[in-house]
Amino acid sequence: MKALIVIVLLLLVLVTVLVALAAWRFGRRSYQRYSGLEQQRAGAKRSRDAGVDRLKDAERELVRAQRDLIAHGRHHDAQAIERVRVRLTTAADRHRFATWGYAPLADANSIREAELAELQARDSETIGDAQLVSDLVRQLSRSAADGTALDLSALDVAVAHLTATLDRRKAVS
């Protein structure tokens, strides 16, 4: 009888140890997966912030171009730039404060990897758009400083494309 009790106790200890080991491994894997996703999200946010900084630099460049135009008495062109600048500011703010797929470890609405991948794809598109907008603003600023005619159509199209990309990104989240 004593031998049977000892065997049962040993089996209970063995089962407890095996269950604890399995729980530890499951918890470790879950945490590693979560921390990997968290690092991806943090990297994407840093990259997005760099794109937004580019857009904010472009906005400041537009303000300088407006000052040059006003100094030359070209108020109509300065107003046209203001309309584009407001749209650019709105897009930059939307991009800066867009959802980036954060979810706490035990959140009921955890991040889905496909959603995170889609958000990152849209973010890379927006960063390309931000670079294009920045280049076009630099050209526009040079034209304003030189006193040559302004062509806002390319910049208008680039800002519209950026806004459309942000709309597609918002549809993902």
C-alpha positions as a LaTeX table, in Angstrom:
\begin{tabular}{lrrr}
\hline
Residue & $x$ (\AA) & $y$ (\AA) & $z$ (\AA) \\
\hline
Met1 & 0.00 & 0.00 & 0.00 \\
Lys2 & 2.82 & 2.38 & 0.90 \\
Ala3 & 4.55 & 1.61 & $-2.38$ \\
Leu4 & 1.37 & 2.45 & $-4.29$ \\
Ile5 & 1.03 & 5.81 & $-2.50$ \\
Val6 & 4.69 & 6.63 & $-3.24$ \\
Ile7 & 4.23 & 5.74 & $-6.91$ \\
Val8 & 1.08 & 7.89 & $-7.14$ \\
Leu9 & 2.87 & 10.81 & $-5.46$ \\
Leu10 & 5.83 & 10.44 & $-7.82$ \\
Leu11 & 3.48 & 10.36 & $-10.81$ \\
Leu12 & 1.68 & 13.49 & $-9.53$ \\
Val13 & 4.99 & 15.30 & $-9.10$ \\
Leu14 & 6.11 & 14.19 & $-12.55$ \\
Val15 & 2.82 & 15.34 & $-14.16$ \\
Thr16 & 3.02 & 18.67 & $-12.31$ \\
Val17 & 6.58 & 19.22 & $-13.50$ \\
Leu18 & 5.67 & 18.32 & $-17.08$ \\
Val19 & 2.63 & 20.65 & $-17.05$ \\
Ala20 & 4.73 & 23.47 & $-15.59$ \\
Leu21 & 7.43 & 22.89 & $-18.23$ \\
Ala22 & 4.86 & 22.92 & $-21.04$ \\
Ala23 & 3.26 & 26.11 & $-19.69$ \\
Trp24 & 6.68 & 27.77 & $-19.43$ \\
Arg25 & 7.58 & 26.84 & $-23.02$ \\
Phe26 & 4.20 & 28.05 & $-24.31$ \\
Gly27 & 4.52 & 31.33 & $-22.40$ \\
Arg28 & 8.09 & 31.82 & $-23.62$ \\
Arg29 & 7.12 & 31.25 & $-27.25$ \\
Ser30 & 4.14 & 33.59 & $-26.96$ \\
Tyr31 & 6.28 & 36.30 & $-25.43$ \\
Gln32 & 8.99 & 35.89 & $-28.08$ \\
Arg33 & 6.41 & 36.15 & $-30.85$ \\
Tyr34 & 4.86 & 39.20 & $-29.22$ \\
Ser35 & 8.19 & 40.92 & $-28.64$ \\
Gly36 & 9.16 & 40.26 & $-32.26$ \\
Leu37 & 5.95 & 41.90 & $-33.45$ \\
Glu38 & 6.52 & 44.75 & $-31.02$ \\
Gln39 & 10.00 & 45.34 & $-32.46$ \\
Gln40 & 8.54 & 45.36 & $-35.98$ \\
Arg41 & 5.92 & 47.90 & $-34.95$ \\
Ala42 & 8.50 & 50.10 & $-33.24$ \\
Gly43 & 10.75 & 50.00 & $-36.32$ \\
Ala44 & 7.83 & 50.90 & $-38.57$ \\
Lys45 & 6.91 & 53.79 & $-36.29$ \\
Arg46 & 10.47 & 55.17 & $-36.38$ \\
Ser47 & 10.46 & 54.91 & $-40.15$ \\
Arg48 & 7.06 & 56.62 & $-40.36$ \\
Asp49 & 8.27 & 59.39 & $-38.05$ \\
Ala50 & 11.21 & 59.98 & $-40.38$ \\
Gly51 & 8.76 & 60.34 & $-43.30$ \\
Val52 & 6.62 & 62.74 & $-41.30$ \\
Asp53 & 9.71 & 64.79 & $-40.44$ \\
Arg54 & 10.37 & 65.04 & $-44.18$ \\
Leu55 & 6.84 & 66.29 & $-44.72$ \\
Lys56 & 7.20 & 68.86 & $-41.94$ \\
Asp57 & 10.47 & 70.06 & $-43.50$ \\
Ala58 & 8.63 & 70.41 & $-46.82$ \\
Glu59 & 5.93 & 72.40 & $-45.06$ \\
Arg60 & 8.52 & 74.79 & $-43.63$ \\
Glu61 & 10.04 & 75.12 & $-47.11$ \\
Leu62 & 6.60 & 76.05 & $-48.47$ \\
Val63 & 6.29 & 78.76 & $-45.84$ \\
Arg64 & 9.67 & 80.17 & $-46.93$ \\
Ala65 & 8.50 & 80.08 & $-50.55$ \\
Gln66 & 5.35 & 81.96 & $-49.55$ \\
Arg67 & 7.45 & 84.64 & $-47.88$ \\
Asp68 & 9.55 & 85.00 & $-51.03$ \\
Leu69 & 6.43 & 85.30 & $-53.16$ \\
Ile70 & 4.87 & 87.90 & $-50.89$ \\
Ala71 & 8.13 & 89.87 & $-50.90$ \\
His72 & 7.91 & 89.91 & $-54.72$ \\
Gly73 & 4.23 & 90.94 & $-54.63$ \\
Arg74 & 2.92 & 87.61 & $-55.97$ \\
His75 & 0.07 & 87.20 & $-53.49$ \\
His76 & $-2.04$ & 84.96 & $-55.75$ \\
Asp77 & 0.77 & 82.38 & $-55.96$ \\
Ala78 & 1.28 & 82.58 & $-52.19$ \\
Gln79 & $-2.42$ & 81.79 & $-51.67$ \\
Ala80 & $-2.18$ & 78.82 & $-54.03$ \\
Ile81 & 0.77 & 77.51 & $-52.03$ \\
Glu82 & $-1.20$ & 78.00 & $-48.81$ \\
Arg83 & $-3.96$ & 75.69 & $-50.06$ \\
Val84 & $-1.40$ & 72.97 & $-50.82$ \\
Arg85 & 0.42 & 73.59 & $-47.53$ \\
Val86 & $-2.76$ & 73.08 & $-45.52$ \\
Arg87 & $-3.42$ & 69.77 & $-47.29$ \\
Leu88 & 0.18 & 68.73 & $-46.70$ \\
Thr89 & $-0.04$ & 69.62 & $-43.00$ \\
Thr90 & $-3.22$ & 67.60 & $-42.62$ \\
Ala91 & $-1.66$ & 64.59 & $-44.36$ \\
Ala92 & 1.49 & 64.82 & $-42.21$ \\
Asp93 & $-0.57$ & 64.94 & $-39.03$ \\
Arg94 & $-2.72$ & 62.00 & $-40.16$ \\
His95 & 0.44 & 60.04 & $-40.86$ \\
Arg96 & 2.11 & 60.94 & $-37.57$ \\
Phe97 & $-0.89$ & 59.90 & $-35.47$ \\
Ala98 & $-1.99$ & 56.89 & $-37.52$ \\
Thr99 & $-2.49$ & 53.59 & $-35.75$ \\
Trp100 & 0.61 & 51.50 & $-35.78$ \\
Gly101 & $-0.81$ & 48.18 & $-34.75$ \\
Tyr102 & $-0.05$ & 48.29 & $-31.03$ \\
Ala103 & $-1.74$ & 45.75 & $-28.81$ \\
Pro104 & $-0.76$ & 44.80 & $-25.26$ \\
Leu105 & 0.39 & 41.24 & $-24.63$ \\
Ala106 & $-2.90$ & 39.94 & $-23.25$ \\
Asp107 & $-5.22$ & 42.20 & $-25.27$ \\
Ala108 & $-8.41$ & 40.68 & $-26.62$ \\
Asn109 & $-7.81$ & 42.51 & $-29.93$ \\
Ser110 & $-4.31$ & 41.30 & $-30.56$ \\
Ile111 & $-2.40$ & 42.28 & $-33.67$ \\
Arg112 & $-2.77$ & 40.07 & $-36.67$ \\
Glu113 & 0.46 & 39.57 & $-38.56$ \\
Ala114 & $-1.23$ & 40.10 & $-41.93$ \\
Glu115 & $-2.60$ & 43.45 & $-40.73$ \\
Leu116 & 0.84 & 44.49 & $-39.50$ \\
Ala117 & 2.39 & 43.54 & $-42.83$ \\
Glu118 & $-0.26$ & 45.53 & $-44.71$ \\
Leu119 & 0.29 & 48.58 & $-42.48$ \\
Gln120 & 4.03 & 48.38 & $-43.10$ \\
Ala121 & 3.50 & 48.13 & $-46.86$ \\
Arg122 & 1.30 & 51.23 & $-46.80$ \\
Asp123 & 3.88 & 53.01 & $-44.63$ \\
Ser124 & 6.63 & 52.32 & $-47.14$ \\
Glu125 & 4.40 & 53.78 & $-49.86$ \\
Thr126 & 3.85 & 56.91 & $-47.80$ \\
Ile127 & 7.55 & 57.32 & $-47.16$ \\
Gly128 & 8.14 & 57.25 & $-50.92$ \\
Asp129 & 5.36 & 59.82 & $-51.35$ \\
Ala130 & 6.94 & 61.98 & $-48.63$ \\
Gln131 & 10.25 & 61.96 & $-50.48$ \\
Leu132 & 8.55 & 62.91 & $-53.74$ \\
Val133 & 6.65 & 65.75 & $-52.03$ \\
Ser134 & 9.88 & 66.96 & $-50.44$ \\
Asp135 & 11.67 & 67.01 & $-53.81$ \\
Leu136 & 8.80 & 68.85 & $-55.50$ \\
Val137 & 8.64 & 71.42 & $-52.72$ \\
Arg138 & 12.37 & 72.06 & $-53.07$ \\
Gln139 & 11.90 & 72.71 & $-56.80$ \\
Leu140 & 8.92 & 74.95 & $-56.10$ \\
Ser141 & 10.87 & 76.89 & $-53.50$ \\
Arg142 & 13.69 & 77.47 & $-55.98$ \\
Ser143 & 11.19 & 78.72 & $-58.55$ \\
Ala144 & 9.65 & 81.09 & $-56.01$ \\
Ala145 & 13.06 & 82.45 & $-55.02$ \\
Asp146 & 14.08 & 82.91 & $-58.69$ \\
Gly147 & 10.83 & 84.67 & $-59.54$ \\
Thr148 & 9.91 & 82.15 & $-62.25$ \\
Ala149 & 6.39 & 80.87 & $-62.85$ \\
Leu150 & 5.10 & 78.29 & $-60.40$ \\
Asp151 & 3.63 & 74.96 & $-61.44$ \\
Leu152 & 1.78 & 73.48 & $-58.49$ \\
Ser153 & 0.13 & 70.68 & $-60.47$ \\
Ala154 & 2.80 & 68.03 & $-59.77$ \\
Leu155 & 2.87 & 68.90 & $-56.08$ \\
Asp156 & $-0.93$ & 68.87 & $-55.98$ \\
Val157 & $-0.97$ & 65.37 & $-57.52$ \\
Ala158 & 1.72 & 64.14 & $-55.11$ \\
Val159 & $-0.18$ & 65.40 & $-52.06$ \\
Ala160 & $-3.40$ & 63.85 & $-53.41$ \\
His161 & $-1.59$ & 60.52 & $-53.86$ \\
Leu162 & $-0.22$ & 60.77 & $-50.31$ \\
Thr163 & $-3.73$ & 61.42 & $-48.99$ \\
Ala164 & $-5.12$ & 58.47 & $-50.97$ \\
Thr165 & $-2.38$ & 56.21 & $-49.58$ \\
Leu166 & $-3.25$ & 57.33 & $-46.06$ \\
Asp167 & $-6.91$ & 56.54 & $-46.79$ \\
Arg168 & $-5.95$ & 53.02 & $-47.94$ \\
Arg169 & $-3.82$ & 52.64 & $-44.80$ \\
Lys170 & $-6.72$ & 53.69 & $-42.60$ \\
Ala171 & $-8.94$ & 51.10 & $-44.29$ \\
Val172 & $-6.50$ & 48.37 & $-43.17$ \\
Ser173 & $-6.65$ & 49.21 & $-39.47$ \\
\hline
\end{tabular}
